[in-house]
Amino acid sequence: MTTLNEAAAVYMGTTVVPKVYAGPTQAWPVVPAGYAGVILGTAGLRAYWRMGEASGLIQDTKGTNHASAFGGTPGYGAAGAVAGNTAITFNGSAWFIIPDANALDFGDWPFTIEFWYRRTVTNVTELLISKGNQFEVVQDGGNALYLANQSTPAAFGPVTTDTNWHYYAFVRPSATAAQTRVYKDGVDATASTGSSLFATNAQPLTFGGRGVLRDLLGDRVEPLAPGLLLHGVLDEIALYGVALTPAQVLAHWNAR
């Protein structure tokens, strides 16, 4: 039986109280429509940052209350990838950092890292999403995105040089590196696979670089690799403790 408190969620920093239809102990949460509703309704979702804040800290829309801090000057309010939401621009000197949590540790499999990305520079190596030596999503100097464990790639996506919005999902269905897939704009676009293995760690999750948390309450964070700070725009970042199926990936892309 779902209680009122269990069904409550946080959407864009606001607590959404569900409507009760069938007595005091049964409730149906108010789920946002559109793209966000599709993501929030996907089984296995661990955390979801819409990146639609106008200032300050980013909020986990799933309601798991992951704290955050930031460094530099993020560009809030950029035109977003999906209707009804904005995005955040990273200018090579900004990043967000989320402390380690069990929900952010996947081990070797299964997991999915999903996001929208619009590059603003080409021919550079930069970090989009990092959890240190557990996993990193990297844009390489050849203009392809790849998933790695900080040192060894698991899978490369296609070369992309335009500055349009693109949807990506890095899916790890098993501990076999060759089965790791890179989806771009709803379809499997894996260019090659490597031999990377993944493990849990106690490092923070960072958007826009690779960071270390010094003082969350004081919003003091430091980049561990300042030369890899991102120039680009990120939107709708979601982490799953399951491997999304090709049909789910396509449905998410079509929900934009």
C-alpha positions in Angstrom: 0.0 0.0 0.0 1.5 3.3 -1.0 1.2 6.1 1.5 0.8 9.8 0.8 4.4 10.5 2.1 5.9 7.7 0.0 4.2 8.9 -3.2 5.4 12.6 -2.8 8.1 13.7 -5.1 10.3 16.7 -5.8 9.9 18.3 -9.2 12.3 21.1 -10.2 12.9 21.8 -6.5 9.2 21.9 -5.6 7.5 19.2 -3.5 4.6 17.7 -5.5 1.8 16.3 -3.3 -0.2 13.5 -4.9 -3.9 13.5 -5.2 -5.7 10.9 -3.1 -8.5 9.1 -4.8 -9.2 5.9 -2.9 -8.8 6.5 0.9 -6.1 7.9 3.1 -3.5 5.3 2.3 -3.8 5.1 -1.5 -2.4 7.8 -3.7 -1.3 8.4 -7.3 1.5 10.9 -7.7 1.1 13.8 -10.1 3.6 13.0 -12.8 4.8 15.8 -15.2 3.7 15.5 -18.8 6.0 15.3 -21.8 9.6 14.2 -21.7 10.0 14.5 -17.9 7.0 12.3 -17.3 8.5 9.6 -19.6 11.8 9.6 -17.8 10.3 9.6 -14.3 8.1 6.7 -15.3 11.0 4.5 -16.4 11.8 1.6 -14.1 15.3 1.6 -12.7 15.8 5.4 -12.6 18.3 6.4 -9.9 18.6 10.1 -10.4 17.5 12.8 -12.8 18.7 16.4 -13.2 16.7 18.5 -15.6 19.2 21.3 -15.6 16.4 23.9 -15.8 17.3 26.0 -12.7 17.5 29.7 -13.1 20.4 30.0 -10.6 22.1 28.2 -7.8 22.2 24.5 -7.2 20.8 21.8 -9.5 18.0 19.6 -8.1 17.5 15.8 -8.5 14.0 15.8 -10.0 13.5 12.2 -9.0 13.3 13.4 -5.4 16.2 11.4 -3.9 17.6 14.7 -2.5 21.2 14.4 -3.8 22.9 17.5 -2.5 25.0 19.6 -5.0 27.6 22.3 -5.2 29.1 24.2 -8.1 32.2 26.1 -9.1 32.8 28.8 -11.6 30.0 30.6 -13.4 27.4 28.2 -15.0 25.3 29.7 -17.8 21.7 29.1 -16.6 18.7 29.5 -18.8 20.1 28.3 -22.1 17.7 27.1 -24.7 16.9 23.5 -23.8 16.8 20.3 -25.8 13.2 19.5 -25.0 10.1 21.6 -24.9 9.3 23.5 -21.7 12.7 23.3 -20.1 16.0 25.2 -20.2 19.6 23.9 -20.0 22.9 24.9 -18.5 26.0 26.1 -20.5 29.5 25.1 -19.4 32.1 27.6 -20.5 35.3 25.8 -19.6 35.4 27.1 -16.1 32.2 25.8 -14.5 31.1 22.5 -13.0 28.5 20.9 -10.7 29.4 18.2 -8.2 27.2 15.7 -6.3 28.6 13.8 -3.3 28.9 10.0 -3.5 25.8 8.0 -2.8 24.8 4.4 -3.1 22.4 5.3 -5.9 25.3 6.6 -8.0 27.4 3.5 -7.7 26.6 0.9 -10.3 29.6 -1.4 -10.2 30.3 -3.1 -13.5 26.7 -3.5 -14.7 24.0 -3.0 -15.5 23.6 0.8 -15.9 22.6 3.5 -18.3 23.9 7.1 -18.5 21.5 9.3 -20.5 21.6 13.0 -21.4 21.3 15.6 -24.1 24.4 17.5 -25.3 25.2 20.4 -27.6 28.9 21.0 -28.1 30.2 24.6 -28.6 33.7 23.7 -29.6 35.3 20.9 -31.6 38.6 19.0 -31.7 39.2 19.1 -28.0 39.2 16.5 -25.2 36.8 17.4 -22.4 34.7 15.7 -19.7 31.0 15.8 -19.7 30.1 13.5 -16.8 32.6 11.9 -14.4 32.5 9.8 -11.3 36.3 9.5 -11.2 37.6 6.0 -11.8 34.1 4.5 -11.8 32.9 6.0 -15.1 33.4 9.0 -17.3 31.7 10.3 -20.4 34.4 12.0 -22.5 34.5 14.1 -25.7 37.7 13.2 -27.4 39.8 15.3 -29.7 38.4 13.5 -32.7 34.9 14.7 -31.9 33.4 11.4 -30.6 31.9 10.8 -27.2 33.0 7.7 -25.3 32.4 5.9 -22.0 35.5 4.9 -19.9 36.6 4.0 -16.4 38.9 7.1 -16.5 41.6 5.3 -18.2 40.2 2.5 -20.5 37.4 3.1 -23.0 34.3 0.9 -23.0 32.5 2.2 -26.1 32.8 5.0 -28.6 30.0 6.8 -30.3 30.2 8.3 -33.8 32.2 11.4 -34.8 29.9 14.5 -34.5 31.1 18.0 -35.4 27.9 20.0 -35.6 26.7 22.2 -32.7 23.1 20.9 -32.7 21.4 19.2 -29.7 21.9 15.4 -29.7 20.5 12.7 -27.3 22.9 10.1 -26.0 22.5 7.0 -23.9 25.5 4.9 -22.8 24.1 1.5 -22.0 26.1 -1.2 -20.1 23.9 -4.4 -20.1 26.6 -6.8 -18.8 30.2 -7.0 -17.6 31.3 -7.8 -21.1 32.8 -4.6 -22.5 31.9 -5.5 -26.1 28.2 -5.4 -25.2 28.3 -1.7 -24.1 26.3 0.4 -26.5 26.2 4.1 -27.5 22.9 5.4 -28.7 22.7 8.7 -30.4 19.3 10.3 -31.3 17.4 7.1 -30.4 19.4 4.6 -32.4 22.4 2.4 -31.8 25.4 4.4 -33.1 28.2 2.4 -31.4 31.4 2.9 -33.5 33.7 0.6 -31.5 34.0 -1.1 -28.1 37.0 -1.5 -25.7 37.9 -3.6 -22.7 36.9 -1.3 -19.8 35.7 -2.8 -16.5 33.9 -0.7 -13.9 33.8 -0.7 -10.1 32.2 1.3 -7.4 34.1 4.1 -5.6 33.6 6.9 -3.1 34.3 9.8 -5.5 31.7 12.5 -6.3 29.7 12.7 -9.5 30.7 15.8 -11.5 29.0 17.5 -14.5 31.3 19.5 -16.7 34.6 18.1 -15.5 36.2 15.9 -12.8 36.0 17.3 -9.4 36.7 16.8 -5.7 34.4 17.9 -2.9 36.1 20.1 -0.3 33.2 21.7 1.5 29.7 21.2 0.4 28.1 23.6 2.8 30.5 26.3 1.5 30.0 25.4 -2.1 33.8 25.0 -2.4 34.7 22.5 -5.1 37.9 22.0 -7.0 38.5 20.6 -10.5 41.0 17.7 -10.5 41.6 18.1 -14.2 41.1 21.8 -15.0 42.3 21.3 -18.6 39.3 19.0 -19.3 36.5 21.3 -18.2 33.6 21.3 -20.6 32.7 23.8 -23.3 29.1 22.8 -24.2 25.5 22.6 -23.0 24.1 19.8 -21.0 20.4 19.0 -20.4 18.2 16.2 -19.0 20.8 14.0 -17.3 19.5 10.7 -16.0 21.2 7.7 -14.4 19.6 4.3 -14.3 20.6 1.1 -12.4 19.3 -0.9 -15.4 20.3 -1.2 -19.0 17.6 0.5 -21.1 16.3 -1.5 -24.0 16.5 -0.2 -27.5 12.8 0.3 -27.4 13.1 2.4 -24.3 15.9 4.5 -25.7 13.8 5.2 -28.8 10.8 6.1 -26.8 12.8 8.6 -24.7 14.2 10.2 -27.9 10.7 10.4 -29.4 9.3 12.0 -26.2 11.4 15.2 -26.8 
